[in-house]
Amino acid sequence: MNTIVPEHSPESPELIPSDHPLYPITVFCQSKLLLRQEIPASDEEFQDLIIKQYIQEIPGIEETITGHVCKRCGNQSRHWLGKIPQGPIQAVYCRKCIEMGRVSTFEPLYRWTGPEMPSPKVENPCQWDGSLTKFQEAASEKIKVAMADREQLLVWAVCGAGKTEMLFEGLTDAITRGDRICLATPRADVVRELVPRFREAFPDVAISALYGGSEEKREGAQLVISTTHQLLRFEAAFDVMIIDEVDAFPYHADKSLFFASERARRTSSSLIYLTATPRKGLKWKARLQWVPVVFVPARYHGHPLPIPRFVSTFRFAKLLSKNKLPKTIQAWIQEKHRQKRRFLLFVPTIEMAENLSKMRGIECVDAADPDRINKIENYRRGEMNALITTTILERGVTFPSIDVAVIDAGHNVFDEAALVQIAGRAGRNAADPDGDVVFFHQGLTKGMKGARKMITMMNRLARRK
């Protein structure tokens, strides 16, 4: 057998040079929990790695006094644990994270315990030559200090505040130190939007984009921009963890994603939360000073957030069943066409999106649409003037000079946070900061009133400071 691993003591892992035969597998496996089929090694090479103790086997599903626990996603709920025949007995497997490959009582995970990659260090990595507002500068300084001191920080910044640019100074220092960084966000569309912006700002830094179906994976990258689901494969990997849109679904509602983001951090690491609409739990932590907070109440261009208008459409459901729209909605769409204004129409369900698309001849997009990436890019490039969308475009994406309408804004999918984020899609361009936002409703809801109250409060705070 051709041994690919040099003699080495795992108690004091050495740094492995890039020209070493073991370097590629080190890059791939370091700081991850992987299934056997994910590890790029032949059976012969894999056994050699096991013998040399460069790969450690851990149970995929561990049996405890109270039941079973998945060692990849932390799931302990019996609802998400299934059973399959394994010879004369049954194996327990995790259904919650099965889309990433099955782990079970007979299918273990493996962690790398061999040589480590040297930390990359790039001098003067940031090539962004823009400037920050006074609010952004204050937030940028606190972000930089939190990253350097390995502390937590909540950045509570309004939609369009320029959160990405506020990160640049802190990231510059972190990259120069040789820190490994992860910016995680709940949605793949946000990853696709952020990656080119960071590659432009940090052209000499290795950046990897991780999401389902991604073809831009770059193993061992110093900066990883990832969906929160992809963190399930990492362990003690990052010196700086940034959770963007921390309040967004599914992150805020899925304990396994919080579990994964915590495990992916190194013991001494910083944790930066970014959001315009923190949930109650995070707000309370900030009020009790358990998590330091910096508030950015103004957009980067200094203009106020558009305040949504409420327009009643009480016969909406009846008219829609007859493939008709209320005159108020029709008039709004026609007005935008006359003004040659681009707009987004947000709807609560895929079925409604498809029906409205047929009725109005406007393209629609949703999470299950196989062509959604192309549609969103076409809209971004101005090749479409209008787009009907579910909540997949409520946050994290920027389209210049658009107006926004929410149809059936009282639907339960449109809570306060979602409506604030949707309103924040309008008026993001400094040359056109006064976008129109309208909530068409069948009755006012707590979420609608709360969203307008939140936006008004942010505008008031921005004027005071």
GUVOFI-880382 format. One record per residue (C-alpha): residue in one letter; x, y, z. Coordinates in steps of 0.02 Angstrom, whole numbers, plus 32768, in hexadecimal, padded with zeros to 4 digits. Each point is the difference from the previous one (the first is absolute). Example, Ala and Ser with C-alpha at 12.3 -4.5 7.8 and 13.67 -1.06 7.14 Angstrom:
# GUVOFI-880382
A82677F1F8186;S804580AC7FDF;
This chain:
# GUVOFI-880382
M800080008000;N803E80AE7FD6;T7FF5806180A1;I7FC780B47FE4;V8017803780B5;P80A680238055;E80217FC980B2;H7FB380828072;S7FC0801280B1;P7F4A803D8002;E801A804A80AE;S8065808F7FB3;P7FC780157F4C;E8080804B7F8C;L7FE080827F7B;I80027FB07F56;P804E805A7F6A;S7F9C80167F61;D80757F917F9B;H7FEA7F6B8074;P7FA07F677FBB;L7F8A80088094;Y7FD480B77FE7;P7F657FE87F90;I7FA87F8C807A;T8031806E8093;V7FB180967FA9;F7F627F9D7FDF;C7FEA7FAE80A9;Q804580788082;S7F7F8043807C;K7F727F997FB6;L7F917F6F802F;L7FED7F937F64;L7FB47F5C7FC8;R80757F7E7FB6;Q7FBD801E7F50;E802880B9800F;I80B97FE48022;P806780017F5D;A806D7F688025;S80067F4D7FC0;D7FD77F75807B;E80BA7FD9800D;E802D80B58022;F7F6F80148079;Q80377F6A8069;D80B080468005;L7FBB80A48042;I7FA17FA28087;I80997F9B8033;K806A809D800C;Q7F7580538067;Y7FED80917F89;I7F467FDC7FF3;Q7F967FDC8098;E7F5D7FA17FF7;I7F6F803E806A;P7F507FB9800D;G7F8580487F83;I7F717FE1807A;E802D7FF180B7;E7F937FA2807C;T7FE2805C80A4;I7F9D7FDE809D;T7F6C80627FBC;G80077FC17F4C;H806B80247F67;V8059809E7FC4;C804180297F53;K80B78034800C;R7FF5806A7F62;C7F65806B801F;G7FE17FE380BA;N7F507FBE7FE3;Q7FB77F9D8092;S7F4980047FCC;R7FB67F537FE3;H7F94804E7F78;W809E801B7F98;L80517F588028;G7FD47F6E7F8F;K802D7F487FFC;I803D7F907F74;P802A7F457FFF;Q80B87FD9801B;G80137F458001;P7FA47FB48095;I7FEA80AA8055;Q7FC680AE7FD1;A807080977FE7;V7FC980AB803C;Y801D808D7F85;C7FE180BC7FFF;R7F7B803F7F88;K801A80B7802D;C80A880117FA6;I7FEF7F707F86;E800B80747F68;M80BA800E802A;G80167F437FFE;R7FC27F80807C;V804D7FEC80AD;S7FC97F6E806A;T80377F8D808C;F805C7F9D7F79;E803B80957F97;P807F80678062;L804B80AB7FE5;Y80B980277FF1;R80668093803C;W80B080307FCA;T80847FF5808A;G809B80047F92;P8070808F7FC6;E7FB280AC7FF0;M800680807F76;P8068809B8023;S7F96809B801C;P8000806E7F65;K802D80B78016;V7FDD80837F7B;E804880AE8017;N7F8E80927FCE;P7F757F8A7FC9;C7F7380807FEC;Q7FF6805F7F5B;W7F5A80588024;D801880BC7FF0;G7F56803D803B;S7FDB8068809A;L7F917FE38098;T7F7F806F8052;K8012803080B8;F7F867F758031;Q805F7F817F97;E80A880388046;A7FC57FE780B3;A7FBF7F537FD8;S809C7FD37F9C;E8071802B8093;K7F9B7F958078;I7FFF7F6F7F84;K80BD800B7FEF;V80197FFF80BC;A7F887F6D801A;M805B7F9A7F7C;A80AB8026804B;D7FC97FE180B4;R7F9E7F627FD5;E7F5C80488041;Q7F497FFF7FD0;L7FA880947FB0;L7F5280237FBD;V7FFE807A7F6D;W7F4D803F7FF8;A7FFD80607F5D;V7F6C80377F96;C7FE47FB67F54;G807580587F88;A8078803A8088;G80957FB37FA6;K80257F708077;T80767FAD7F85;E807180997FF4;M8001801180BE;L80557F56800A;F8092802C7F8F;E807380538080;G7FED7F74807E;L80167F7B7F7A;T809D80577FC1;D80507FF080AC;A7FC37F4D8015;I80437FC97F57;T80A780548023;R80097FA180A6;G7FE17F5C7FA5;D7F547FE4804B;R7F887F8C7FA8;I7F5780527FE7;C7F507FC67FDB;L7F6F806E7FCC;A7F657F94800D;T7F52802D7FC7;P7F607F997FFE;R7FDF80127F45;A80607FCB7F65;D7FC580987F9C;V805A8070807D;V80A17F9A7FEF;R7FF980147F43;E7FEC80BC8012;L808980178083;V808B7F997FB0;P802680727F6B;R7FFD80998072;F80817FB48075;R806C7FC07F71;E800580AF7FB9;A802D804C80A9;F807F7F77802E;P80477FC57F59;D809A7FA98049;V7FA27F9F8086;A7FC67F4D7FE4;I7F418005800D;S7F8D7F697FFB;A7F4480017FDE;L7FA47F708055;Y7F497FDA7FE2;G7F9B7F717FB8;G80367FE37F4C;S8090807D800A;E80897FE87F7F;E80738087804B;K80437F9B8092;R80B580268028;E80417F8D8087;G806A80518086;A7FC780B07FD5;Q802680848082;L7F5580527FEB;V7F697F8D7FF1;I7F5780497FCE;S7F827F7A8025;T7F4C7FD48023;T7FE77FD280B6;H7FD57F4C7FCB;Q80B07FE77FBD;L8047802080AF;L7FC47F528031;R80A17FBD7FB3;F807780708064;E804D7FEF80AB;A8072807F8058;A8029804D7F57;F7FEC80BD800F;D804E808D8064;V7F7980797FC7;M7F4B7FCB7FEA;I7F86807D7FB4;I7F487FD17FFB;D7FA780707F83;E7F428011800A;V80037FA380A6;D7F4480158012;A7FD67FB07F58;F7FAD7F587FE3;P803C7F798010;Y808F80338074;H7F97804C808B;A7F877F6C8000;D807A7F6E7FF0;K80667FD0809A;S80747F957F97;L803D80997FA0;F802A805C80A0;F80577F61803D;A80647FF87F5E;S803580B78004;E803D7FEE80B4;R80617F607FDC;A804F804D7F64;R80528088806B;R80A77FE68054;T8005800980BF;S804880B07FF7;S7FA180577F75;S7F9280967FDF;L7F487FF77FD6;I7FAF808F7FA0;Y7F4480067FE5;L7FBD806D7F72;T7F48802B7FEF;A7F82808A7FE4;T7F787FA3805F;P80407FA08098;R7F897F868051;K7FC4801680B4;G80847F8C8049;L809180617FB5;K7FB080A6802F;W7FF57FC980B6;K80B57FC68000;A803180AC7FBF;R7F96805A8082;L804A7F97808B;Q80AE80227FB7;W80227F487FEA;V802A802B7F4B;P804E80AB7FD8;V7F9F805D7F7A;V8024808B7F84;F7F6B80527FAC;V8004804A7F51;P7F5A805B7FE4;A802780547F5A;R80197FC17F4F;Y80A9801A7FAF;H7FBB808D7F93;G7FB2805C8094;H7F4D80017FBD;P7F747FB9806D;L7FB47F547FE8;P7F6180007F97;I7F687FF38073;P7F817F817FC1;R7F5080357FD0;F7F6C7F928032;V7F7C7FE27F7A;S7F697F938025;T7FC57F7A7F85;F7F737FAC805F;R7FBA7FA17F6A;F80AB7FBF7FCE;A7FE27F468024;K7F587FFE7FA4;L8046805B7F69;L809B7F937FF9;S7F937F637FFB;K7FB6804A7F60;N80AF80267FB9;K7FE980B9801F;L805F80818065;P7FB980918066;K800280A47FA1;T8079804C807D;I80857F7D7FD9;Q7FE0800C7F46;A800E80BE8008;W80A67FF5805F;I804B7F897F7F;Q7FC3806A7F6F;E8045809E8051;K80AC7FAF8011;H7FFD7FCD7F4A;R7FD180B27FCC;Q808B8048806B;K80787F7C7FBD;R80287FD180B3;R80457F548026;F7FA87FA5808C;L7FF27F618068;L7F597FB3802F;F800D7F96809E;V7F7E7F79801B;P7FEA7F82808F;T7FF57F5D7F9E;I80477FAB7F66;E7F507FDE7FC1;M7FD480B88007;A80A3802E7FA9;E7FDA7F8A7F71;N7F4C803C7FF0;L803280B77FFC;S80897FDA7F83;K7F817FB57F88;M7F83808D801D;R807B80907FE8;G80847FB37F8F;I80898025807E;E80887F82802A;C7FFA7FB280AD;V80867FB1806B;D7FFF7F93809C;A80747F8C8060;A7FCC7F687F9B;D801680537F56;P808E7FA77FA4;D8020809D7F99;R7FFE807A8092;I80B9802D7FF6;N7FF080377F4A;K7F5E805F8021;I804B805F8092;E809D802B7F9D;N7F9780397F6B;Y7F9C80708073;R809F80428051;R8047802C7F55;G7F61805E7FD2;E7FC77F837F7D;M7F587FF4805A;N7F9F80958043;A7F957F9B8079;L800C7F5F8063;I7F847FA4806E;T80557FAB8093;T7FE17FA280A0;T8065802E809B;I80A27FBB7FB6;L802E80B27FCB;E7FCB805580A1;R80B3801D803A;G80B87FFE7FD3;V7FEA80327F4A;T801380AD7FB3;F7FA880407F65;P801880B87FD5;S7F6C80747FE4;I7F6B7F908023;D7F5580118051;V7FB27F78806B;A7F517FC0801F;V7FC87F768075;I7F5E7FA97FCF;D7F9A7FB98090;A807A804F807C;G7F997FBE8092;H802B7F4B7FD6;N805A7FA8808E;V80A17FE97F9B;F801580BD8003;D8031802180B5;E804A80A5803A;A80B37FD07FD6;A7FD37FC47F51;L7F9E809F7FD9;V808D8071803E;Q807A7FA07F92;I7F8D80077F69;A7FE880BB8014;G80BD800D8009;R80117FC57F4C;A7FC380AB7FC4;G806280A27FFC;R80AD7FB2800E;N804E80667F73;A804C80A78033;A7FC5804A7F5A;D7F4E7FC2801D;P7FE57FF080BD;D7F44801B8008;G7FB77F597FCD;D7F467FDE800F;V7FC97F77807A;V7F4B7FC9800F;F7FB07F758068;F7F5E7FC37FB1;H7F9C7FAB808A;Q7F5A7FB38032;G800C804580B1;L808B80518065;T806E7F8B8065;K807A80138090;G808D7FD87F88;M7FD0808A7F87;K7FED80848087;G80A07FC68055;A8063800C7F5D;R7FC980B37FE0;K8023802E80B5;M80AF7FB47FF5;I8029805C7F5E;T7FBF80A68046;M80697FE8809E;M809E7FDF7F9B;N7FE5809D7F99;R7FE48065809F;L80A17FBE8050;A806380257F61;R7FC580B68004;R8031801680B7;K80B47FC97FEF;
